[in-house]
Amino acid sequence: MPDPGALRFPDGFLWGVATSAYQIEGGVRQDGRGPSIWDTQCHHTNLVRDGHTGDVAVDHYNRWADDVELMAALGLQAYRFSVAWPRVQPTGSGPANQPGLDFYSRLVDRLLEKGITPALTLYHWDLPQALEDRGGWPERDTAEHFAEYAQIVFGALHDRVRIWATHNEPWCSSLLGYAEPSHAPGHTDAVEATRAIHHINLSHGLAVRAMRAIDPRPQQGVVINLMPIHSVGPDPDGAAADGARRYDALRNRVWTEPMLRGRYPEDALADLAAYGGLPVEEGDLEIVAQPLDWLGINYYTDDHVRAEPGGSWLATPGMRDAVPFAPGDEHTDMGWPITPDGLRALLVELKDTYADLPPVYITENGCAYDDPVIDGAVHDERRIAYLDAHLRAVHAAIEEGVDVRGYMQWSLMDNFEWSHGYHKRFGIVHVDYDTLERTPKDSAAWYREVIARNGLAAR
């Protein structure tokens, strides 16, 4: 008998998980892979907690077949993964490294054998170090190299992979990489970050155009970590409101406006003029605004800005007398407030803002909690509550008319969490970092049931 309080998602809704290459693969010196900026960040700076590295990560490069069996056992319908650029092109240019391409080809074939849809992301932050040595994303040449790399990977896999994303979270690749040092390459240069913003946007458009020239059938998209920004608290001088506006421009609108409307926000152009301005050349915005088949949204939390005399934030150049902060009593282990209705509001605002908004996938959503293995089990009730609340928010957005086609939980497994090293656990599968043993958590069993019923049980 149907449960009258249950929430059912649309027929054909795609349920999956997401990972990224550097966070799970390891094998950094196997089969001709070259060094990336994250290898350098880990080995040659003090910017990663406890000196942790992705050298082994969770050894997915060697354990991939078992990991696919695990995905199948969890009933997953889709797997979003990224390709390591330096595994395919060790120096970021030139011919393909065939063993690297072969790895992803084997992975795709096995996923398809198990009935799991592969969703491929070309760039999840692991720029070949050789390209960074030549200037990295602040240099226009890097955008051209990215399009060449996209052609190589697409040429090898387009016959089997139907869902493609160019970039994952370009805000992190630019502002957190070049203006605020928590992400590779660990620079603090607002001029570099400003140039990187445009060249990443340009590389997206160049890559989509190049891939469609080979085969227009696979779906092309991009993944952006959009976030509602709120100014809160006393703000007699308007610093918090201006900080929130600046943050929103660089976190959200500097990506959505050029990709969906072929223009940069006027306030972002004005804000960034102090740092040399965006290096836009004639015809660039037409390239950036390639029509998208889908838009990926990564969402974890809303963010908030409050007034603080003398405060600033490197990741938002020009922010003065204001800082981001995390209000509320309930936070994940990342220190992020839990704001599920923010996801519904974000999706509805996108629909209302962009009349021709393409279909949306939630390409990442999850939470970090460090729940131990006890008698062979991991009881992660807080993660289940978090995921349940956010899926209800997605369902509410669908009821308000947003065309959401699927949901990719972050992440399949505990893994290397960038500057936090191995201290933050997002997985629905626990990984013992000494033995690399995988243990599905209670949330994995819960998610398997969600997928099987295509929805949520009544509360």
C-alpha positions in Angstrom: 0.0 0.0 0.0 1.5 3.4 -0.9 2.7 5.5 2.0 0.6 8.7 1.9 3.4 10.7 3.5 6.2 9.6 1.3 7.9 11.9 -1.2 8.4 10.5 -4.7 10.8 12.0 -7.2 10.0 12.3 -10.9 10.3 9.1 -13.0 13.8 8.9 -14.4 15.4 10.9 -11.7 19.0 9.9 -11.6 20.5 8.9 -8.2 24.3 8.8 -7.8 27.4 9.7 -5.9 30.4 11.9 -6.7 34.2 11.8 -6.2 37.2 13.5 -7.6 40.5 12.1 -9.0 43.0 13.6 -6.6 40.9 12.8 -3.6 40.6 9.1 -4.2 42.9 7.8 -6.9 46.4 7.8 -5.4 48.9 6.2 -7.8 50.5 9.6 -8.4 53.6 8.1 -10.0 52.0 5.1 -11.8 51.7 4.7 -15.5 53.2 8.0 -16.5 51.1 10.4 -14.5 52.7 13.8 -14.2 52.7 16.1 -11.1 49.8 18.4 -10.5 49.5 21.6 -8.5 48.0 19.6 -5.6 51.1 17.3 -5.5 53.1 20.5 -5.2 50.8 22.0 -2.6 51.0 18.8 -0.5 54.8 18.2 -0.8 56.3 21.7 -1.0 54.2 23.9 1.2 52.8 23.8 4.7 49.3 24.6 3.5 47.9 21.0 4.0 47.1 19.9 7.5 49.7 17.5 9.0 51.6 17.2 5.7 49.0 14.8 4.3 49.1 14.1 0.6 47.1 12.4 -2.1 50.0 10.0 -3.0 47.9 7.0 -2.0 44.5 8.7 -1.1 42.2 5.7 -0.9 44.0 3.8 -3.7 41.1 3.9 -6.1 43.5 3.7 -9.0 44.3 0.1 -8.0 41.1 -0.8 -6.3 38.7 0.6 -8.9 37.1 -2.7 -9.8 36.2 -3.5 -6.2 34.9 0.1 -5.8 32.6 -0.3 -8.8 31.3 -3.6 -7.2 30.6 -1.6 -4.1 28.7 1.0 -6.1 26.6 -1.7 -7.7 25.8 -3.2 -4.3 24.6 0.2 -3.1 22.1 0.3 -6.0 23.7 3.5 -7.4 22.4 4.6 -10.8 25.2 7.1 -11.6 28.8 7.8 -10.7 30.2 11.3 -11.1 34.0 11.2 -11.3 36.8 13.4 -12.5 39.6 12.7 -14.9 43.1 13.7 -13.7 44.5 16.0 -16.3 48.2 15.0 -15.6 47.3 11.4 -15.9 46.2 12.0 -19.5 48.7 14.8 -20.4 51.6 14.6 -17.9 52.7 18.2 -18.8 49.4 19.6 -19.8 50.0 19.5 -23.5 51.1 17.1 -26.2 49.9 13.6 -27.1 47.8 11.5 -24.7 49.4 9.3 -22.1 47.7 6.1 -23.3 47.9 4.2 -19.9 46.1 7.1 -18.3 43.3 7.1 -20.8 43.0 3.3 -20.6 42.3 3.6 -16.9 39.3 5.7 -17.4 38.1 3.6 -20.4 38.2 0.5 -18.2 36.3 2.3 -15.5 33.6 3.5 -17.9 33.2 0.0 -19.4 32.8 -1.6 -15.9 30.3 1.1 -14.8 28.2 0.4 -17.9 28.4 -3.3 -17.3 26.9 -2.7 -13.9 24.2 -0.5 -15.2 25.7 2.7 -13.7 25.7 5.9 -15.7 29.1 7.5 -15.9 29.1 11.3 -15.4 32.5 12.7 -16.3 34.1 15.9 -15.0 37.2 17.1 -16.9 38.7 19.4 -14.3 38.5 19.0 -10.5 41.4 21.2 -9.6 44.5 19.1 -10.6 46.2 21.4 -13.1 49.4 19.9 -14.4 52.3 21.5 -12.6 54.0 22.2 -15.9 51.2 24.5 -16.9 51.3 26.3 -13.6 55.0 26.8 -14.0 54.1 28.6 -17.2 51.6 30.9 -15.4 48.6 28.6 -14.8 45.0 29.9 -15.1 46.0 33.6 -15.1 47.5 32.9 -18.6 45.2 32.7 -21.6 47.2 29.8 -23.0 46.0 27.5 -20.3 42.4 27.9 -21.6 43.6 26.8 -25.0 45.5 23.8 -23.5 42.3 22.8 -21.6 40.3 22.7 -24.8 43.0 20.4 -26.3 42.9 18.1 -23.3 39.0 18.0 -23.5 39.3 16.9 -27.1 41.6 14.0 -26.1 39.4 12.7 -23.4 36.2 13.3 -25.3 37.6 11.6 -28.4 38.4 8.5 -26.3 35.2 8.2 -24.3 32.3 10.1 -26.0 30.9 6.9 -27.5 30.2 5.6 -24.0 29.9 8.7 -21.7 26.8 10.8 -22.2 27.1 13.3 -19.3 30.1 15.7 -19.4 31.1 18.6 -17.2 34.0 20.9 -18.0 34.8 22.4 -14.6 34.1 21.7 -11.0 33.6 24.7 -8.8 35.6 27.3 -10.7 35.4 29.7 -7.8 37.7 27.4 -5.9 40.1 27.1 -8.9 40.4 30.9 -9.1 39.7 32.8 -5.9 40.7 30.0 -3.5 43.7 29.1 -5.5 45.1 32.4 -6.5 43.8 35.0 -4.0 43.4 32.9 -0.8 46.0 30.1 -0.3 43.8 27.3 1.1 43.7 25.7 -2.4 46.5 25.0 -4.9 48.5 26.7 -6.2 48.4 28.5 -2.8 48.9 32.1 -4.1 47.6 35.4 -2.6 47.4 37.6 -5.6 44.1 39.2 -6.5 45.4 40.2 -9.9 46.2 36.6 -10.7 42.8 35.5 -9.4 41.0 38.1 -11.5 42.7 36.9 -14.7 42.0 33.2 -13.7 38.3 33.9 -13.4 38.0 34.8 -17.1 40.4 32.2 -18.4 38.5 29.4 -16.6 35.2 30.7 -18.1 36.9 30.9 -21.5 38.3 27.4 -21.2 34.8 26.1 -20.4 33.4 27.6 -23.6 36.4 26.5 -25.7 36.1 23.0 -24.4 32.3 22.7 -25.0 32.8 24.0 -28.5 35.6 21.6 -29.3 33.7 18.6 -27.9 30.5 19.4 -29.8 32.6 19.6 -33.0 33.5 16.0 -32.5 30.0 14.7 -31.5 27.0 16.9 -30.6 25.1 14.1 -28.9 26.6 13.8 -25.4 25.2 16.3 -22.9 27.5 19.2 -22.0 27.4 21.0 -18.7 29.4 22.6 -15.9 29.4 22.3 -12.1 29.3 25.5 -10.0 29.2 25.7 -6.2 26.5 28.3 -5.9 25.7 29.7 -2.5 23.1 32.1 -1.1 24.9 35.0 0.7 23.2 36.9 3.5 24.3 40.0 5.4 23.3 39.8 9.0 23.7 41.7 12.2 24.2 45.4 12.9 25.5 47.2 9.8 25.4 50.9 10.4 27.9 51.7 7.7 26.6 49.2 5.1 29.9 47.2 5.2 28.2 43.8 5.6 25.7 44.5 2.8 28.5 45.6 0.5 30.6 42.6 1.5 27.7 40.2 0.8 27.2 41.9 -2.6 30.9 41.5 -3.5 31.0 38.0 -2.3 27.8 37.1 -4.3 29.3 38.6 -7.4 32.5 36.6 -7.2 31.0 33.4 -5.8 28.0 33.2 -7.9 27.2 35.7 -10.6 30.7 36.0 -12.2 30.0 32.4 -13.4 26.3 32.2 -14.1 26.0 35.5 -15.9 28.7 34.9 -18.6 27.8 31.2 -19.0 24.0 31.7 -19.2 23.7 35.3 -20.5 27.0 36.0 -22.2 28.0 39.0 -20.0 29.8 39.8 -16.7 27.9 41.5 -13.9 28.5 45.3 -14.0 29.3 45.4 -10.3 31.9 42.6 -10.6 33.5 44.4 -13.5 33.7 47.5 -11.4 35.0 45.7 -8.3 37.7 43.9 -10.3 38.9 47.0 -12.1 41.2 47.7 -9.2 43.0 44.4 -9.9 43.6 44.9 -13.6 40.1 43.9 -14.7 38.9 40.8 -16.4 41.1 40.1 -19.5 38.2 39.8 -21.9 39.0 39.9 -25.6 36.7 40.4 -28.5 34.5 37.3 -29.1 35.3 35.7 -25.7 31.9 36.1 -24.2 30.2 34.5 -27.2 32.5 31.5 -26.7 31.9 31.3 -22.9 28.1 31.3 -23.4 27.9 28.0 -25.3 24.4 26.6 -24.8 24.4 24.1 -21.9 22.5 20.9 -21.8 22.5 20.9 -18.0 23.8 22.9 -15.1 25.4 21.2 -12.1 24.9 22.7 -8.6 27.1 21.8 -5.7 25.5 22.9 -2.4 26.5 22.4 1.2 25.4 25.5 3.1 24.3 29.1 2.9 27.0 31.7 3.9 26.7 34.8 5.9 28.6 38.1 6.1 28.7 40.4 9.1 30.3 43.8 9.7 33.7 43.8 11.4 35.8 46.9 11.5 39.2 46.1 9.9 38.0 42.8 8.6 38.4 41.5 5.1 38.7 38.2 3.2 41.3 37.4 0.5 38.9 35.3 -1.4 36.7 38.3 -2.1 39.1 41.0 -3.2 38.0 44.5 -2.1 35.9 43.3 0.9 36.5 45.8 3.7 35.2 45.9 7.3 33.2 42.7 6.8 33.9 39.0 7.2 32.1 35.7 6.4 31.0 33.7 9.4 28.8 30.7 10.3 25.9 31.5 12.6 23.6 29.1 14.4 24.0 26.2 16.8 24.1 23.2 14.4 27.1 22.8 12.2 28.9 19.9 10.4 32.5 19.0 11.2 33.5 21.6 8.6 32.0 24.3 10.8 29.3 24.9 8.2 25.8 25.7 9.3 23.0 23.3 8.3 20.6 25.3 6.0 18.7 22.9 3.8 16.0 25.4 2.8 18.8 27.5 1.3 19.1 24.8 -1.4 15.4 25.1 -2.2 15.6 28.9 -2.3 18.7 28.8 -4.5 17.1 26.5 -7.0 13.9 28.6 -7.2 15.9 31.8 -7.5 17.8 30.4 -10.4 14.6 29.4 -12.2 13.1 32.8 -11.6 16.3 34.6 -12.7 17.1 32.7 -15.9 14.1 32.0 -18.0 16.0 29.5 -20.2 17.7 27.8 -17.3 18.8 24.3 -18.5 17.9 21.2 -16.5 19.7 21.0 -13.2 21.6 18.2 -11.5 22.6 18.5 -7.8 26.1 17.3 -8.5 27.4 17.5 -4.9 25.6 17.6 -1.5 26.8 16.1 1.7 28.3 16.6 5.1 31.5 15.8 7.1 31.0 13.8 10.3 33.6 11.6 11.9 31.7 8.6 13.1 33.8 5.5 14.1 33.5 1.9 13.1 32.0 0.0 16.1 31.6 -3.7 15.8 31.8 -3.5 12.0 29.2 -0.8 11.7 29.2 3.0 11.4 26.1 4.6 12.8 26.0 8.1 11.2 22.5 9.3 12.1 23.6 13.0 11.6 24.5 12.4 8.0 21.2 10.6 7.3 19.3 13.6 8.9 21.4 16.0 6.8 20.8 14.2 3.5 17.1 13.6 4.2 16.6 17.3 4.9 18.4 18.4 1.7 16.6 15.9 -0.4 13.3 17.3 0.9 14.5 20.7 -0.1 15.2 19.4 -3.6 11.8 17.9 -3.8 10.2 21.1 -2.7 12.1 23.0 -5.5 10.8 20.5 -8.0 7.3 21.1 -6.8 7.9 24.8 -7.4 8.8 24.2 -11.0 12.5 23.7 -11.0 13.6 21.0 -13.5 16.0 19.0 -11.3 17.0 15.7 -13.1 19.2 14.0 -10.5 21.2 14.1 -7.3 24.8 13.1 -6.7 25.7 12.6 -3.0 29.2 13.7 -1.9 30.9 11.5 -1.4 31.0 7.8 -2.1 34.0 7.3 0.3 35.9 9.1 2.9 38.9 10.6 1.2 41.6 13.3 1.0 39.8 16.6 1.9 42.2 19.1 0.3 43.8 21.4 2.9 42.2 19.5 5.7 44.1 16.3 4.7 42.3 13.2 6.0 40.6 14.9 8.9 37.1 15.4 7.4 34.9 12.5 6.4 32.2 13.0 3.9 31.7 9.5 2.7 28.7 7.2 3.0 31.5 4.5 3.0 34.0 4.6 5.8 37.7 4.1 4.8 40.3 3.0 7.4 43.3 5.0 6.2 45.7 2.4 7.6 44.3 -0.6 5.9 42.1 1.1 3.3 39.2 -1.2 4.2 35.8 0.1 3.0 32.9 -0.2 5.4 29.5 1.1 4.2 27.9 3.3 6.8 24.3 3.3 7.9 23.8 6.2 5.5 24.8 4.0 2.6 22.0 1.5 3.5 19.6 4.5 3.9 20.6 5.9 0.5 20.1 2.5 -1.2 16.5 2.5 0.1 16.0 6.0 -1.1 17.1 5.0 -4.6 15.0 1.9 -4.6 11.8 3.7 -3.8 12.8 6.8 -5.9 12.1 9.0 -2.9 11.8 9.5 0.8 9.8 7.7 3.4 7.2 9.6 5.4 8.6 11.4 8.5 
